[in-house]
């Protein structure tokens, strides 16, 4: 058992192993960031679609802002895009 522990410490002390571990952690961070960005983008897209539907139903702007989390400027912009 002590030989195995000694071998483990020897392997983990090598710079190549540490570099692989650093790159692995970096890749995991990049993947997590990409997933977070994709989730945020999907939520925003959903909020924009909901705002369009609510505007078509003539709901009050303040209610749309509250329900979607969008800014007044964003809702105004959507409203302008719906005008033929």
PyMOL commands that set and color helices and strands:
alter all, ss='L'
color gray80, all
select helices_A, chain A and resi 2-13+15-56+61-68+72-82
alter helices_A, ss='H'
color red, helices_A
deselect
rebuild
show_as cartoon
